[in-house]
Amino acid sequence: MNTWTLGPLVVSGQVLIVAAAVVAAYAVMRLRLRSALPKGTGYERPFEAILIWFLIWKLSVILFQSQNVLNEPRTLLYFSGGVKGAWLATLLAAGYVWYKDRASPIRAVYIDSWLVSIISGYTIYRMLEVAFLEGNITTNAVIAVLGIGTVVLGWMREPQAGRSRMQTLFLSFVIMHALLSAVASNTWDKSGWGSQAASEIGIGIGQIAPDFELTTLEGTKAKLSDYKGKKVLINFWATWCPPCRVEMPVMQQFYSEYKDKNVVILSVDATHTEASQTVVASFQRHWGLTFPLVLDVDGQVGKTYQVSAYPATYVLDEQGVIRKKHQGAMDEDMLKKAVR
């Protein structure tokens, strides 16, 4: 998985890329405003907007998963409001920016700079995905080229020239992005064009997941290939892992709903890190786990799948091809989206 462990801190490649894109977008905004703002004038609204967005996105888990938060307060540490929370945070942060800048005599300049920086940041995010993350290179590259073209066209005019053209460009970018995403999901994403070859065995997205055989707590053998024909979530975890403890009730709830929909969770315990198998059995009983649970006694399966931190989840399609990878705890929305 694309993660880096720095002592107790586990940083995913996705988080680093998002952070880099945000920093780049801010730099583009500052550059865009340099010639438009009066000398000595600052604009700190981006810092305020980012802080508001993050707080609302993170705390919206209370709104969307109130029962889970009540049952396990540590949910606040490991979960967020997900996609719904992101949209809510975006609307409220945008509303805050609009309210604070509504009476500014150079409001059009601010709007222009926001639109240029948003497209620039998103384009840089897509370019970094092509360079450092797994996924469909074709889709990311095409959208990155679209973003670069939009930014170049927007940059060819002065911010003071009015916001109508930039708004038109922004709307055109959104429409073209939606069309390209739809084409990608129905054509080359499905065919694997631009992804790693599905005929190869490996742990990259688009590759066939390496088969393995482990023993259950009851002493029976279980192989990954036994579940071919189903969508499989291989979940690597350990009893001592706090986010794993938060995730497990969600996993069980999800499995209870989806086990009859051709979906299975194959739970791989990092037994080589546990005090004993008795602890694992007690954990299973405590949470009432009914999905298959196998023991990675020597840690070899975890090494094969390059698991550097727990929990970690691989999502396989019915042919055993890896479609998604996720580092960290998964909430209900993430699980449903993963098998959709």
C-alpha positions as a Markdown table, in Angstrom:
| # | Residue | x | y | z |
|---|---|---|---|---|
| 1 | Met | 0.0 | 0.0 | 0.0 |
| 2 | Asn | 1.1 | 3.6 | -0.6 |
| 3 | Thr | 1.8 | 4.5 | 3.0 |
| 4 | Trp | 4.8 | 5.8 | 5.0 |
| 5 | Thr | 5.2 | 5.0 | 8.7 |
| 6 | Leu | 6.9 | 7.7 | 10.8 |
| 7 | Gly | 7.1 | 6.3 | 14.3 |
| 8 | Pro | 3.4 | 6.1 | 15.5 |
| 9 | Leu | 2.3 | 8.2 | 12.5 |
| 10 | Val | 1.0 | 6.5 | 9.4 |
| 11 | Val | 0.7 | 8.8 | 6.3 |
| 12 | Ser | -1.0 | 7.6 | 3.2 |
| 13 | Gly | 0.1 | 8.6 | -0.3 |
| 14 | Gln | -3.4 | 9.9 | -0.9 |
| 15 | Val | -3.2 | 12.3 | 2.0 |
| 16 | Leu | 0.2 | 13.6 | 0.9 |
| 17 | Ile | -1.1 | 14.2 | -2.6 |
| 18 | Val | -4.1 | 16.0 | -1.4 |
| 19 | Ala | -2.0 | 18.2 | 0.8 |
| 20 | Ala | 0.4 | 18.9 | -2.0 |
| 21 | Ala | -2.5 | 19.9 | -4.3 |
| 22 | Val | -3.9 | 22.3 | -1.7 |
| 23 | Val | -0.5 | 23.9 | -1.2 |
| 24 | Ala | -0.1 | 24.3 | -5.0 |
| 25 | Ala | -3.6 | 25.7 | -5.4 |
| 26 | Tyr | -2.9 | 28.3 | -2.7 |
| 27 | Ala | 0.4 | 29.2 | -4.4 |
| 28 | Val | -1.4 | 29.7 | -7.7 |
| 29 | Met | -4.0 | 31.9 | -6.0 |
| 30 | Arg | -1.2 | 34.1 | -4.5 |
| 31 | Leu | 0.5 | 34.4 | -7.9 |
| 32 | Arg | -2.8 | 35.2 | -9.6 |
| 33 | Leu | -3.6 | 38.0 | -7.0 |
| 34 | Arg | -0.1 | 39.5 | -7.0 |
| 35 | Ser | -0.8 | 41.9 | -9.8 |
| 36 | Ala | -4.5 | 42.4 | -9.1 |
| 37 | Leu | -4.4 | 43.4 | -5.4 |
| 38 | Pro | -3.3 | 46.8 | -4.2 |
| 39 | Lys | 0.3 | 46.8 | -2.9 |
| 40 | Gly | 0.5 | 45.6 | 0.7 |
| 41 | Thr | -2.9 | 44.1 | 0.6 |
| 42 | Gly | -3.3 | 40.5 | 1.9 |
| 43 | Tyr | -6.0 | 37.9 | 1.4 |
| 44 | Glu | -6.2 | 35.3 | 4.2 |
| 45 | Arg | -9.6 | 33.9 | 3.3 |
| 46 | Pro | -8.2 | 30.6 | 1.9 |
| 47 | Phe | -6.7 | 29.7 | 5.3 |
| 48 | Glu | -10.1 | 30.4 | 7.0 |
| 49 | Ala | -12.0 | 28.4 | 4.3 |
| 50 | Ile | -9.7 | 25.4 | 4.6 |
| 51 | Leu | -10.0 | 25.3 | 8.4 |
| 52 | Ile | -13.8 | 25.6 | 8.3 |
| 53 | Trp | -14.0 | 22.9 | 5.6 |
| 54 | Phe | -11.9 | 20.5 | 7.5 |
| 55 | Leu | -13.7 | 21.0 | 10.8 |
| 56 | Ile | -17.1 | 20.6 | 9.3 |
| 57 | Trp | -16.1 | 17.6 | 7.2 |
| 58 | Lys | -14.5 | 15.9 | 10.2 |
| 59 | Leu | -17.3 | 16.6 | 12.7 |
| 60 | Ser | -20.1 | 15.9 | 10.3 |
| 61 | Val | -19.7 | 12.3 | 11.3 |
| 62 | Ile | -21.7 | 13.2 | 14.4 |
| 63 | Leu | -24.6 | 14.2 | 12.1 |
| 64 | Phe | -24.4 | 11.2 | 9.7 |
| 65 | Gln | -23.3 | 8.5 | 12.1 |
| 66 | Ser | -24.7 | 9.6 | 15.4 |
| 67 | Gln | -25.4 | 6.1 | 16.7 |
| 68 | Asn | -21.9 | 4.9 | 15.9 |
| 69 | Val | -20.4 | 7.9 | 17.7 |
| 70 | Leu | -22.6 | 7.3 | 20.8 |
| 71 | Asn | -21.6 | 3.6 | 20.8 |
| 72 | Glu | -17.9 | 4.3 | 20.2 |
| 73 | Pro | -16.7 | 7.9 | 20.8 |
| 74 | Arg | -13.3 | 7.1 | 19.1 |
| 75 | Thr | -15.2 | 7.1 | 15.9 |
| 76 | Leu | -14.6 | 10.8 | 15.9 |
| 77 | Leu | -10.8 | 10.1 | 15.6 |
| 78 | Tyr | -10.9 | 7.7 | 12.7 |
| 79 | Phe | -14.0 | 8.6 | 10.7 |
| 80 | Ser | -15.4 | 11.7 | 9.0 |
| 81 | Gly | -18.6 | 12.6 | 7.3 |
| 82 | Gly | -17.4 | 11.0 | 4.1 |
| 83 | Val | -18.7 | 12.3 | 0.7 |
| 84 | Lys | -21.9 | 13.8 | 2.3 |
| 85 | Gly | -19.8 | 15.6 | 4.9 |
| 86 | Ala | -17.4 | 16.9 | 2.1 |
| 87 | Trp | -20.3 | 18.4 | 0.2 |
| 88 | Leu | -21.8 | 19.9 | 3.4 |
| 89 | Ala | -18.3 | 21.3 | 4.3 |
| 90 | Thr | -17.9 | 22.7 | 0.7 |
| 91 | Leu | -21.2 | 24.4 | 0.7 |
| 92 | Leu | -20.7 | 26.0 | 4.1 |
| 93 | Ala | -17.1 | 27.1 | 3.5 |
| 94 | Ala | -18.2 | 28.6 | 0.1 |
| 95 | Gly | -21.0 | 30.4 | 1.9 |
| 96 | Tyr | -18.6 | 31.8 | 4.4 |
| 97 | Val | -16.3 | 33.1 | 1.7 |
| 98 | Trp | -19.2 | 34.6 | -0.2 |
| 99 | Tyr | -20.5 | 36.3 | 2.9 |
| 100 | Lys | -17.1 | 37.8 | 3.9 |
| 101 | Asp | -16.3 | 39.0 | 0.4 |
| 102 | Arg | -19.8 | 40.1 | -0.7 |
| 103 | Ala | -19.1 | 43.8 | -0.2 |
| 104 | Ser | -15.5 | 43.9 | -1.5 |
| 105 | Pro | -15.0 | 46.3 | -4.4 |
| 106 | Ile | -12.7 | 43.7 | -6.0 |
| 107 | Arg | -15.0 | 40.7 | -5.4 |
| 108 | Ala | -14.7 | 39.7 | -9.1 |
| 109 | Val | -11.0 | 39.4 | -8.7 |
| 110 | Tyr | -11.4 | 37.1 | -5.7 |
| 111 | Ile | -13.9 | 34.9 | -7.6 |
| 112 | Asp | -11.6 | 34.7 | -10.6 |
| 113 | Ser | -8.6 | 33.7 | -8.4 |
| 114 | Trp | -10.7 | 31.1 | -6.5 |
| 115 | Leu | -11.8 | 29.4 | -9.7 |
| 116 | Val | -8.3 | 29.4 | -11.2 |
| 117 | Ser | -6.8 | 28.0 | -8.0 |
| 118 | Ile | -9.5 | 25.3 | -7.7 |
| 119 | Ile | -8.9 | 24.0 | -11.2 |
| 120 | Ser | -5.1 | 24.2 | -10.8 |
| 121 | Gly | -5.2 | 22.3 | -7.5 |
| 122 | Tyr | -7.4 | 19.6 | -8.9 |
| 123 | Thr | -5.3 | 19.3 | -12.0 |
| 124 | Ile | -2.1 | 18.9 | -10.0 |
| 125 | Tyr | -3.9 | 16.3 | -7.9 |
| 126 | Arg | -4.6 | 14.3 | -11.0 |
| 127 | Met | -1.1 | 14.7 | -12.3 |
| 128 | Leu | 0.4 | 13.4 | -9.0 |
| 129 | Glu | -2.0 | 10.5 | -9.1 |
| 130 | Val | -0.6 | 9.6 | -12.5 |
| 131 | Ala | 2.9 | 9.8 | -11.1 |
| 132 | Phe | 2.7 | 8.2 | -7.7 |
| 133 | Leu | -0.6 | 6.3 | -7.2 |
| 134 | Glu | -2.1 | 3.3 | -8.8 |
| 135 | Gly | -5.2 | 3.5 | -11.0 |
| 136 | Asn | -6.1 | 4.1 | -14.6 |
| 137 | Ile | -3.4 | 6.3 | -16.1 |
| 138 | Thr | -5.5 | 7.1 | -19.2 |
| 139 | Thr | -8.4 | 8.6 | -17.2 |
| 140 | Asn | -6.1 | 10.7 | -14.9 |
| 141 | Ala | -3.9 | 11.9 | -17.8 |
| 142 | Val | -6.9 | 13.0 | -20.0 |
| 143 | Ile | -8.5 | 14.9 | -17.1 |
| 144 | Ala | -5.1 | 16.5 | -16.2 |
| 145 | Val | -4.7 | 17.7 | -19.8 |
| 146 | Leu | -8.2 | 19.1 | -19.7 |
| 147 | Gly | -7.4 | 21.0 | -16.5 |
| 148 | Ile | -4.1 | 22.4 | -17.9 |
| 149 | Gly | -5.9 | 23.7 | -21.0 |
| 150 | Thr | -8.6 | 25.3 | -18.8 |
| 151 | Val | -6.1 | 27.0 | -16.6 |
| 152 | Val | -4.0 | 28.3 | -19.5 |
| 153 | Leu | -7.1 | 29.8 | -21.1 |
| 154 | Gly | -8.1 | 31.4 | -17.9 |
| 155 | Trp | -4.6 | 32.7 | -17.2 |
| 156 | Met | -4.5 | 34.5 | -20.6 |
| 157 | Arg | -6.8 | 37.2 | -19.3 |
| 158 | Glu | -6.3 | 39.7 | -16.4 |
| 159 | Pro | -8.3 | 39.1 | -13.2 |
| 160 | Gln | -9.6 | 42.6 | -13.3 |
| 161 | Ala | -11.3 | 41.9 | -16.7 |
| 162 | Gly | -14.5 | 40.5 | -15.0 |
| 163 | Arg | -15.5 | 37.1 | -13.9 |
| 164 | Ser | -17.9 | 36.0 | -16.6 |
| 165 | Arg | -15.3 | 34.3 | -18.9 |
| 166 | Met | -13.6 | 32.5 | -16.0 |
| 167 | Gln | -17.0 | 31.3 | -14.8 |
| 168 | Thr | -17.8 | 30.0 | -18.3 |
| 169 | Leu | -14.5 | 28.2 | -18.4 |
| 170 | Phe | -15.1 | 26.7 | -14.9 |
| 171 | Leu | -18.5 | 25.5 | -15.9 |
| 172 | Ser | -17.1 | 24.0 | -19.2 |
| 173 | Phe | -14.4 | 22.2 | -17.2 |
| 174 | Val | -17.0 | 20.7 | -14.8 |
| 175 | Ile | -19.2 | 19.5 | -17.8 |
| 176 | Met | -16.3 | 18.1 | -19.7 |
| 177 | His | -14.9 | 16.4 | -16.6 |
| 178 | Ala | -18.3 | 14.8 | -16.0 |
| 179 | Leu | -18.5 | 13.6 | -19.6 |
| 180 | Leu | -15.0 | 12.2 | -19.6 |
| 181 | Ser | -15.6 | 10.4 | -16.3 |
| 182 | Ala | -18.7 | 8.8 | -17.6 |
| 183 | Val | -16.9 | 7.7 | -20.8 |
| 184 | Ala | -14.0 | 6.3 | -18.8 |
| 185 | Ser | -16.2 | 4.3 | -16.4 |
| 186 | Asn | -18.1 | 2.7 | -19.2 |
| 187 | Thr | -15.2 | 2.1 | -21.6 |
| 188 | Trp | -11.5 | 2.0 | -20.9 |
| 189 | Asp | -11.8 | 1.7 | -17.1 |
| 190 | Lys | -13.9 | -1.5 | -17.6 |
| 191 | Ser | -11.6 | -2.9 | -20.2 |
| 192 | Gly | -8.5 | -2.2 | -18.1 |
| 193 | Trp | -6.9 | 0.0 | -20.8 |
| 194 | Gly | -4.4 | 2.2 | -19.0 |
| 195 | Ser | -4.3 | -0.1 | -15.9 |
| 196 | Gln | -2.0 | -2.9 | -15.0 |
| 197 | Ala | -2.7 | -6.1 | -16.9 |
| 198 | Ala | -5.3 | -8.2 | -15.2 |
| 199 | Ser | -3.6 | -11.4 | -16.4 |
| 200 | Glu | -0.7 | -10.7 | -14.0 |
| 201 | Ile | -0.6 | -11.7 | -10.4 |
| 202 | Gly | 0.4 | -8.9 | -8.1 |
| 203 | Ile | -1.0 | -6.4 | -5.5 |
| 204 | Gly | -1.5 | -3.5 | -7.9 |
| 205 | Ile | -4.9 | -2.2 | -8.9 |
| 206 | Gly | -6.0 | -4.2 | -12.0 |
| 207 | Gln | -3.9 | -7.2 | -11.1 |
| 208 | Ile | -5.0 | -10.6 | -9.9 |
| 209 | Ala | -4.6 | -10.8 | -6.1 |
| 210 | Pro | -2.1 | -13.5 | -4.9 |
| 211 | Asp | -3.8 | -16.6 | -3.6 |
| 212 | Phe | -3.2 | -17.7 | 0.0 |
| 213 | Glu | -4.3 | -20.4 | 2.4 |
| 214 | Leu | -4.7 | -19.8 | 6.1 |
| 215 | Thr | -6.3 | -21.5 | 9.1 |
| 216 | Thr | -9.5 | -20.3 | 10.9 |
| 217 | Leu | -9.9 | -20.2 | 14.7 |
| 218 | Glu | -11.8 | -23.5 | 14.4 |
| 219 | Gly | -8.8 | -25.1 | 12.7 |
| 220 | Thr | -10.2 | -25.4 | 9.2 |
| 221 | Lys | -8.3 | -24.3 | 6.1 |
| 222 | Ala | -9.6 | -21.3 | 4.0 |
| 223 | Lys | -8.2 | -20.1 | 0.7 |
| 224 | Leu | -8.7 | -16.8 | -1.0 |
| 225 | Ser | -9.6 | -18.7 | -4.3 |
| 226 | Asp | -12.5 | -20.4 | -2.5 |
| 227 | Tyr | -14.4 | -17.1 | -2.8 |
| 228 | Lys | -13.9 | -16.6 | -6.5 |
| 229 | Gly | -17.1 | -15.5 | -8.1 |
| 230 | Lys | -17.8 | -13.1 | -5.2 |
| 231 | Lys | -16.7 | -9.6 | -4.4 |
| 232 | Val | -14.1 | -10.0 | -1.6 |
| 233 | Leu | -12.9 | -7.5 | 0.9 |
| 234 | Ile | -9.6 | -8.7 | 2.3 |
| 235 | Asn | -9.3 | -6.9 | 5.7 |
| 236 | Phe | -6.0 | -6.9 | 7.5 |
| 237 | Trp | -6.3 | -6.1 | 11.2 |
| 238 | Ala | -5.2 | -6.8 | 14.8 |
| 239 | Thr | -7.0 | -6.8 | 18.1 |
| 240 | Trp | -4.6 | -4.2 | 19.6 |
| 241 | Cys | -5.2 | -1.7 | 16.8 |
| 242 | Pro | -7.6 | 1.1 | 17.9 |
| 243 | Pro | -9.0 | 2.0 | 14.5 |
| 244 | Cys | -9.5 | -1.8 | 13.9 |
| 245 | Arg | -11.7 | -1.9 | 17.0 |
| 246 | Val | -13.7 | 1.1 | 15.7 |
| 247 | Glu | -14.0 | -0.5 | 12.2 |
| 248 | Met | -15.1 | -4.0 | 13.3 |
| 249 | Pro | -18.7 | -3.2 | 14.3 |
| 250 | Val | -19.2 | -1.4 | 11.0 |
| 251 | Met | -17.7 | -4.3 | 9.1 |
| 252 | Gln | -20.1 | -6.7 | 10.8 |
| 253 | Gln | -23.1 | -4.5 | 10.2 |
| 254 | Phe | -22.1 | -4.2 | 6.5 |
| 255 | Tyr | -21.5 | -7.9 | 6.2 |
| 256 | Ser | -24.9 | -8.7 | 7.7 |
| 257 | Glu | -26.5 | -6.6 | 5.0 |
| 258 | Tyr | -24.4 | -7.7 | 2.0 |
| 259 | Lys | -23.6 | -11.3 | 2.6 |
| 260 | Asp | -26.5 | -12.4 | 0.5 |
| 261 | Lys | -25.5 | -10.0 | -2.3 |
| 262 | Asn | -22.4 | -11.9 | -3.5 |
| 263 | Val | -20.1 | -10.1 | -1.1 |
| 264 | Val | -17.7 | -11.6 | 1.5 |
| 265 | Ile | -15.3 | -10.1 | 4.0 |
| 266 | Leu | -12.2 | -12.2 | 4.5 |
| 267 | Ser | -10.7 | -11.0 | 7.8 |
| 268 | Val | -7.0 | -11.6 | 8.1 |
| 269 | Asp | -5.7 | -11.2 | 11.7 |
| 270 | Ala | -2.0 | -10.3 | 12.2 |
| 271 | Thr | -1.7 | -13.2 | 14.6 |
| 272 | His | 2.1 | -12.9 | 14.7 |
| 273 | Thr | 1.6 | -9.6 | 16.6 |
| 274 | Glu | -1.0 | -10.9 | 19.0 |
| 275 | Ala | -0.4 | -12.1 | 22.6 |
| 276 | Ser | -2.3 | -15.4 | 21.7 |
| 277 | Gln | -5.0 | -16.8 | 19.6 |
| 278 | Thr | -7.3 | -16.8 | 22.7 |
| 279 | Val | -7.3 | -13.0 | 22.5 |
| 280 | Val | -8.4 | -13.1 | 18.9 |
| 281 | Ala | -11.2 | -15.6 | 19.7 |
| 282 | Ser | -12.3 | -13.4 | 22.6 |
| 283 | Phe | -12.4 | -10.4 | 20.2 |
| 284 | Gln | -14.5 | -12.3 | 17.7 |
| 285 | Arg | -17.0 | -13.3 | 20.3 |
| 286 | His | -17.1 | -9.8 | 21.8 |
| 287 | Trp | -18.1 | -8.2 | 18.5 |
| 288 | Gly | -20.2 | -11.1 | 17.2 |
| 289 | Leu | -18.2 | -11.4 | 14.0 |
| 290 | Thr | -19.7 | -13.8 | 11.6 |
| 291 | Phe | -17.6 | -13.2 | 8.5 |
| 292 | Pro | -14.6 | -15.6 | 7.7 |
| 293 | Leu | -11.7 | -14.9 | 10.0 |
| 294 | Val | -8.3 | -16.4 | 9.3 |
| 295 | Leu | -5.0 | -16.3 | 11.2 |
| 296 | Asp | -1.8 | -15.0 | 9.6 |
| 297 | Val | 0.4 | -16.8 | 12.1 |
| 298 | Asp | 3.8 | -16.0 | 10.6 |
| 299 | Gly | 2.9 | -12.7 | 8.9 |
| 300 | Gln | 3.7 | -13.9 | 5.4 |
| 301 | Val | 0.4 | -13.0 | 3.9 |
| 302 | Gly | 0.7 | -9.5 | 5.3 |
| 303 | Lys | 4.2 | -9.2 | 3.8 |
| 304 | Thr | 2.9 | -10.4 | 0.4 |
| 305 | Tyr | 0.3 | -7.7 | 0.4 |
| 306 | Gln | 2.8 | -5.1 | 1.8 |
| 307 | Val | 0.7 | -4.2 | 4.8 |
| 308 | Ser | 2.6 | -1.7 | 6.8 |
| 309 | Ala | -0.2 | -0.5 | 9.1 |
| 310 | Tyr | -3.6 | -1.7 | 10.3 |
| 311 | Pro | -6.3 | -1.8 | 9.2 |
| 312 | Ala | -5.8 | -2.2 | 5.5 |
| 313 | Thr | -8.4 | -3.4 | 3.0 |
| 314 | Tyr | -8.1 | -4.8 | -0.6 |
| 315 | Val | -11.3 | -4.9 | -2.7 |
| 316 | Leu | -11.5 | -7.7 | -5.3 |
| 317 | Asp | -14.0 | -8.2 | -8.0 |
| 318 | Glu | -15.6 | -11.6 | -8.9 |
| 319 | Gln | -12.6 | -12.6 | -10.9 |
| 320 | Gly | -10.2 | -11.9 | -8.1 |
| 321 | Val | -8.8 | -8.7 | -9.6 |
| 322 | Ile | -7.9 | -5.9 | -7.2 |
| 323 | Arg | -10.1 | -2.9 | -7.8 |
| 324 | Lys | -9.4 | -0.7 | -4.8 |
| 325 | Lys | -7.1 | -0.5 | -1.9 |
| 326 | His | -7.7 | 1.4 | 1.3 |
| 327 | Gln | -5.4 | 2.2 | 4.3 |
| 328 | Gly | -7.2 | 3.0 | 7.5 |
| 329 | Ala | -10.7 | 2.4 | 9.0 |
| 330 | Met | -13.6 | 2.2 | 6.6 |
| 331 | Asp | -17.1 | 3.5 | 7.4 |
| 332 | Glu | -20.4 | 2.2 | 6.1 |
| 333 | Asp | -20.4 | 4.6 | 3.1 |
| 334 | Met | -16.9 | 3.6 | 2.1 |
| 335 | Leu | -17.7 | -0.1 | 2.2 |
| 336 | Lys | -20.8 | 0.3 | 0.2 |
| 337 | Lys | -19.0 | 2.4 | -2.4 |
| 338 | Ala | -16.2 | -0.2 | -2.6 |
| 339 | Val | -18.5 | -3.0 | -3.7 |
| 340 | Arg | -20.8 | -0.9 | -5.8 |
